[in-house]
């Protein structure tokens, strides 16, 4: 008994140490973002200051970067693009698994094969194509690219999920006279709610945090996502922005993704295991 308690205590201690190491960067960000704008000192980065200027630093960063329009545009991209991608991915998974599409695995590999290439390889062709077809610096163009890069993961998860759904459900619904579209909308989508929620959270976070495509394919404040706007606030040397202000804006733009994860944590956990509701 004593040995078991010692082992349990050692495990708890190891987990606590690992948790503290994992949270150390977050602690540094919060502590230094709360400092007065001109009071940052790398030698005392671990020591909290006597004042709490986090909100003031956030307001200063908001005005300096003009985050109002960028946040609105990013919210649009982060909601619309994952929603469309999830629908396309669910339709692809349903067609391949349930409808037993001919050469279904080949179609799946074609969809998922786009993830093999690094995103950096797509930048020049995308920039040229967007400039030629008047998609550069438009909200529709960014929604289009974010949807396209989100579809493969959605199709991958939904294909795996529908593989675990008994085919007899589809057969019974067809015998009762239900159309294929009705079966998909009324039966399969409700069954896969947890998986859909998990995909949406992950794709929302990816789109919200994207810097590469937003910086390459947009430039005006009303179109560019929030991360390219935040990237202008780098440091005292590059942009004339104090380090506490730059850290404060990093915390500010992270809040929507954190709030979404906390609100959908139950569905997200079930979706990761491809569980049923």
C-alpha positions as CSV (number, residue, x, y, z in Angstrom):
1,X,0.0,0.0,0.0
2,X,2.8,2.4,0.9
3,X,4.6,1.6,-2.3
4,X,1.5,2.3,-4.3
5,X,1.0,5.6,-2.7
6,X,4.6,6.6,-3.3
7,X,4.2,5.7,-7.0
8,X,0.9,7.7,-7.2
9,X,2.6,10.6,-5.6
10,X,5.5,10.5,-7.9
11,X,3.2,10.4,-10.9
12,X,1.3,13.4,-9.6
13,X,4.5,15.3,-9.0
14,X,5.8,14.6,-12.5
15,X,2.5,15.7,-14.0
16,X,2.5,18.9,-11.9
17,X,6.1,19.7,-13.1
18,X,5.2,19.0,-16.7
19,X,2.1,21.2,-16.4
20,X,4.1,24.1,-14.9
21,X,6.7,23.8,-17.8
22,X,3.8,23.8,-20.3
23,X,2.2,26.9,-18.7
24,X,5.5,28.8,-18.3
25,X,5.3,30.6,-21.7
26,X,1.7,31.6,-20.9
27,X,2.8,33.0,-17.6
28,X,5.5,35.0,-19.2
29,X,3.1,36.5,-21.7
30,X,0.5,37.5,-19.1
31,X,3.1,38.9,-16.6
32,X,4.9,41.0,-19.2
33,X,1.7,42.1,-21.1
34,X,0.5,43.6,-17.8
35,X,3.6,45.8,-17.3
36,X,3.6,49.5,-18.1
37,X,4.4,50.1,-21.8
38,X,7.9,51.4,-21.1
39,X,8.8,49.2,-18.2
40,X,9.8,46.0,-19.9
41,X,13.2,44.6,-18.8
42,X,14.2,41.1,-20.0
43,X,16.3,40.6,-16.8
44,X,13.1,40.8,-14.7
45,X,10.7,39.0,-17.1
46,X,9.7,36.4,-14.6
47,X,8.9,38.9,-11.8
48,X,5.4,40.5,-11.9
49,X,5.4,44.3,-11.8
50,X,3.5,46.3,-9.2
51,X,1.0,47.7,-11.7
52,X,-1.6,46.0,-13.9
53,X,-1.7,47.8,-17.3
54,X,-3.0,44.9,-19.4
55,X,-6.2,46.6,-20.5
56,X,-4.4,49.9,-21.2
57,X,-1.9,48.0,-23.4
58,X,-4.7,46.2,-25.2
59,X,-6.4,49.5,-26.0
60,X,-3.1,51.0,-27.2
61,X,-2.5,48.0,-29.5
62,X,-6.1,48.1,-30.8
63,X,-5.6,51.7,-31.9
64,X,-2.1,51.2,-33.2
65,X,-3.0,48.2,-35.4
66,X,-6.5,49.1,-36.3
67,X,-7.9,45.8,-35.2
68,X,-11.6,46.6,-35.5
69,X,-12.0,45.8,-39.2
70,X,-9.4,43.0,-39.2
71,X,-11.2,41.2,-36.3
72,X,-14.5,41.4,-38.1
73,X,-13.1,40.0,-41.4
74,X,-11.2,37.2,-39.5
75,X,-14.4,36.2,-37.7
76,X,-16.1,36.0,-41.1
77,X,-13.4,33.8,-42.5
78,X,-13.1,31.6,-39.4
79,X,-16.9,30.9,-39.4
80,X,-17.9,30.7,-43.0
81,X,-14.9,28.8,-44.4
82,X,-14.9,25.9,-41.9
83,X,-18.7,25.6,-42.2
84,X,-18.5,25.2,-45.9
85,X,-15.5,22.9,-45.7
86,X,-17.3,20.7,-43.1
87,X,-20.3,20.4,-45.4
88,X,-18.2,19.5,-48.4
89,X,-16.2,17.0,-46.3
90,X,-19.3,15.4,-44.9
91,X,-20.8,15.1,-48.4
92,X,-17.5,13.5,-49.6
93,X,-17.3,11.1,-46.7
94,X,-21.0,10.1,-47.1
95,X,-20.6,9.5,-50.8
96,X,-17.4,7.5,-50.5
97,X,-18.5,5.3,-47.5
98,X,-22.3,5.1,-47.5
99,X,-23.1,5.5,-51.2
100,X,-20.1,3.4,-52.0
101,X,-18.9,5.7,-54.8
102,X,-17.0,3.9,-57.5
103,X,-13.3,4.3,-57.0
104,X,-14.1,5.9,-53.7
105,X,-10.7,5.5,-52.2
106,X,-9.1,7.1,-55.3
107,X,-11.4,10.1,-54.9
108,X,-10.5,10.3,-51.2
109,X,-6.8,10.2,-52.0
110,X,-7.3,12.9,-54.6
111,X,-9.0,15.1,-52.0
112,X,-6.6,14.4,-49.2
113,X,-3.5,14.5,-51.4
114,X,-3.5,18.3,-51.4
115,X,-2.2,18.2,-47.9
116,X,1.1,16.6,-49.0
117,X,2.4,19.9,-50.4
118,X,3.7,22.6,-48.1
119,X,1.6,25.7,-48.0
120,X,4.7,27.8,-49.0
121,X,4.7,26.1,-52.4
122,X,1.2,27.5,-53.1
123,X,1.9,31.1,-52.4
124,X,3.3,32.2,-55.8
125,X,0.7,30.3,-57.9
126,X,-2.1,31.6,-55.7
127,X,-0.8,35.2,-55.9
128,X,-0.6,35.1,-59.7
129,X,-4.0,33.5,-60.1
130,X,-5.7,35.8,-57.6
131,X,-4.2,38.8,-59.3
132,X,-5.3,37.6,-62.7
133,X,-8.9,36.8,-61.7
134,X,-9.4,39.9,-59.5
135,X,-9.5,37.8,-56.3
136,X,-6.5,39.5,-54.6
137,X,-7.4,41.6,-51.6
138,X,-11.0,40.4,-51.5
139,X,-13.0,38.7,-48.8
140,X,-14.4,36.2,-51.2
141,X,-10.8,35.2,-52.3
142,X,-9.8,34.5,-48.7
143,X,-12.9,32.6,-47.9
144,X,-12.2,30.5,-51.0
145,X,-8.6,29.6,-50.1
146,X,-9.5,28.9,-46.4
147,X,-12.3,26.7,-47.5
148,X,-10.1,24.8,-50.0
149,X,-7.3,24.1,-47.4
150,X,-9.9,23.0,-44.8
151,X,-11.8,20.4,-46.9
152,X,-9.1,17.6,-46.9
153,X,-9.1,17.3,-43.1
154,X,-12.9,17.5,-42.9
155,X,-13.2,14.8,-45.5
156,X,-10.6,12.6,-43.7
157,X,-12.4,12.8,-40.4
158,X,-15.9,12.4,-41.8
159,X,-14.9,9.4,-43.9
160,X,-13.6,7.7,-40.8
161,X,-16.7,8.6,-38.8
162,X,-19.1,7.3,-41.4
163,X,-17.1,4.1,-41.6
164,X,-18.3,3.4,-38.1
165,X,-22.0,4.0,-38.9
166,X,-23.8,0.7,-39.6
167,X,-24.8,0.5,-43.3
168,X,-28.1,-1.1,-42.2
169,X,-29.3,2.4,-41.1
170,X,-29.1,3.6,-44.7
171,X,-30.7,0.5,-46.0
172,X,-33.6,0.7,-43.5
173,X,-34.2,4.4,-44.4
174,X,-34.2,3.6,-48.1
175,X,-36.8,0.8,-47.6
176,X,-39.0,3.3,-45.8
177,X,-38.9,5.6,-48.8
178,X,-36.5,8.2,-47.7
179,X,-34.4,9.9,-50.3
180,X,-30.6,10.0,-50.2
181,X,-30.6,13.7,-49.4
182,X,-33.1,13.3,-46.6
183,X,-31.1,10.5,-45.1
184,X,-27.9,12.6,-45.2
185,X,-29.5,15.7,-43.7
186,X,-31.9,14.1,-41.2
187,X,-29.9,11.0,-40.0
188,X,-26.2,11.1,-40.8
189,X,-25.5,14.7,-40.0
190,X,-27.2,14.6,-36.6
191,X,-25.3,11.3,-35.8
192,X,-22.0,13.0,-36.6
193,X,-22.6,16.2,-34.6
194,X,-19.7,15.6,-32.2
195,X,-17.3,15.0,-35.1
196,X,-18.5,18.1,-36.9
197,X,-18.0,20.2,-33.8
198,X,-14.4,18.9,-33.4
199,X,-13.6,19.7,-37.0
200,X,-15.1,23.1,-36.7
201,X,-13.1,24.0,-33.6
202,X,-9.8,22.9,-35.2
203,X,-10.5,24.6,-38.5
204,X,-11.7,27.8,-36.8
205,X,-8.4,27.9,-34.8
206,X,-6.3,27.3,-37.9
207,X,-8.1,30.1,-39.9
208,X,-8.1,32.5,-37.0
209,X,-4.3,32.1,-36.5
210,X,-3.3,32.1,-40.1
211,X,-0.6,34.5,-41.1
212,X,0.8,33.2,-44.3
213,X,-2.2,33.3,-46.7
214,X,-3.6,36.5,-45.1
215,X,-0.3,38.3,-45.6
216,X,0.2,37.1,-49.1
217,X,-3.4,37.5,-50.5
218,X,-4.6,40.7,-48.8
219,X,-3.3,44.1,-47.8
220,X,-6.2,46.5,-47.1
221,X,-7.3,46.8,-43.4
222,X,-10.9,45.8,-44.2
223,X,-9.9,42.6,-45.9
224,X,-6.7,41.3,-44.2
225,X,-7.0,38.9,-41.3
226,X,-6.1,39.9,-37.8
227,X,-2.7,38.1,-37.7
228,X,-1.1,40.1,-40.5
229,X,-2.3,43.3,-38.6
230,X,-0.8,42.0,-35.4
231,X,2.5,41.1,-37.1
232,X,3.1,44.8,-37.7
233,X,3.4,45.2,-33.9
234,X,6.6,43.2,-33.4
235,X,9.0,45.0,-31.1
236,X,10.6,48.3,-30.2
237,X,13.1,47.9,-33.0
238,X,10.9,47.0,-35.9
239,X,7.6,48.9,-35.3
240,X,8.1,51.3,-32.5
241,X,5.7,49.2,-30.3
242,X,6.7,48.4,-26.7
243,X,7.0,44.7,-25.9
244,X,4.2,44.7,-23.3
245,X,1.8,46.2,-25.9
246,X,2.8,43.6,-28.5
247,X,2.2,40.8,-25.9
248,X,-1.1,42.3,-24.9
249,X,-2.5,42.3,-28.4
250,X,-1.4,38.6,-28.7
251,X,-3.5,37.8,-25.7
252,X,-6.4,39.9,-27.1
253,X,-6.6,38.1,-30.4
254,X,-6.3,34.7,-28.8
255,X,-9.5,35.1,-26.7
256,X,-12.0,34.1,-29.4
257,X,-10.3,30.8,-30.1
258,X,-10.0,30.1,-26.4
259,X,-13.6,30.9,-25.7
260,X,-14.8,28.7,-28.6
261,X,-12.8,25.8,-27.3
262,X,-14.1,26.2,-23.7
263,X,-17.7,26.5,-25.0
264,X,-17.5,23.3,-27.2
265,X,-15.1,21.3,-25.0
266,X,-17.6,18.5,-24.4
267,X,-18.3,18.0,-28.1
268,X,-14.6,18.5,-29.0
269,X,-13.6,15.6,-26.7
270,X,-16.2,13.3,-28.1
271,X,-15.4,14.2,-31.7
272,X,-11.7,13.4,-31.2
273,X,-12.6,9.9,-30.3
274,X,-15.3,9.8,-33.1
275,X,-17.9,8.9,-30.5
276,X,-21.6,9.0,-30.9
277,X,-23.8,11.6,-29.2
